[in-house]
Amino acid sequence: MFAELRPPKFLAEIGPKLPQRPWSDVLCASLELARFTKQLDADFSFLEGRTLRIVIEDLGARATLRYVNGHFRPAPADAEADVSFRAATADYLKLLRRTEDPDTLFFQRKLRIEGDTELGLTLKNLLDSIEPPAWFSKLVA
């Protein structure tokens, strides 16, 4: 079902030209809200001072963030990332809906981890171990 999912052509064309800061702002705000409401209750201290990047390749979207003093904060788009995750929209949706295992996507080269692979795998395993709240499955359905 998601294999056919592609962003609208105009988004794929303008995505790389859009500023990257809003993507970072939205991701950080979402993570902080999830942590504040205990929907994302995990110890991220191993990320302290580290820079992460999430790339949605078919949208040309990049979110760059740092974990500082126990909080996710936007980082400049040109900041050097300690670890980056790259995938297409459809593949991120498969992960969110838990219809595909991250390891399967990784070995199929649909999910790529670049930079500090050990950090990336630690983060991937932590996120994979967190059970999403019941309402979340309706959100990404």
N, C-alpha and C positions, 0 to 999 in steps of 0.2 A: 504494500500500500504506500509506504513512504518512498520507495525507490523512484516513483514517478513524481514525487513532490519536488518542485523546483520553484524558486522565488519568481515573481513576475519579472519579465525581461527588463522592464524599466528600472526595477530595484537593482538587478544585477549590473546594469549599466551605470547607474548613478552611485551605487553603494561605495565603490572605491574612491569616489570624489567627495563624499560627505565627510565632515569632521568626525574623528574617532572619539572625541571626548564624551559625547552623549552616550555612546555604547558603554563606556567605562562607568559613567555616572549611574546609569540604570542598573548595571550589574552590581555595583557596590551597594547601592541603595537596597536592592532586592536581597542581597546576602545579609546586610545588616538588619533589615526588617525580619527576615527569617530567623536570624539569631536572637533578636530581641523578643520575638513571640514564641521562642523555643521550638520553632518548626525545624530549625537546623541546630541541633544541640550536639556539638562536637568540639573537640579540642584542636584548634588550628594553630597552637603556639609554635609548632614546627615550621610554620610559614613566616614567623616574625622576621621582618626586614627583607622579605623576599618579594620579587616582582613576578607576576603571572600574566600571561596573555592568552586570551581565548579568541580564535580566529574562525569566523564563519565564512568559508572560502567562496561559496556561490553568491554571497551577498557583498563580499568585499568588506565585511565588518570586522573590526578588531576592538576588543576591550582589554585595556591594560590596567592592572591594579596591583597595589602593594598591601601587605598586611603589616600594620604599624600599631604598636601599643594595643594589640588585641582587637583592632578594627580593620575592615577592608576600606581602602581609600583609592580613589582614581590616581593613576600615574600618567605622566606624559606619554603620548603615543609613541614617541621616539625613544622611550626608556628601554634600556637593555633588559630583556626578560630572563629570569632564571630558568623558567620553563614555559613552554607554549603548547597549547592544545589546538589542533587544526582538524576540522571536519566540515562537511556540508550540512546544510539545514536539516535534511532528511535524517542524517546520521545522529545529529544531536537530539532530534525528536525521538528517535529509537531509544536512545539512552534515557531520556527523560521519562518515556512511557514504559521503560524496562521491557521492551519487546526484543531488545538485542543486548547482549552482554558486551561490556567495554573491551574485554579481551578479544572477543571475536572480531569486533570492528578494528581493533589494533592489528591483529594478525592478517586481516583482509586489507590492511593499509588504508582504511577509510577514516580511522582516527589516528592521528600522528601526534606523538609527544616529542618535542624538540627541546634541546638544552639539557638541564639537569634531569636525566631520565629517572634517577632514584627518587628525587623530589616529586616528579610527575606521577610515578607509580604509587608513591605513598599517598598523595592527594587523591588519585583515582581510586585506590582501594578504600580510603576513608569515605569518600562520597558514595561509592558503591555499597558500603556497609550500612548507610543511613537509610532507614525505611521512610519513604515519603508519606506525608499525612494523607488520609483518605480523600480529602477534597482536591488534592493535587492531581490525581488521576483524571478527574473530571476537567480540570483546567487544560491539560495537555491532550485530551481525547480528540 
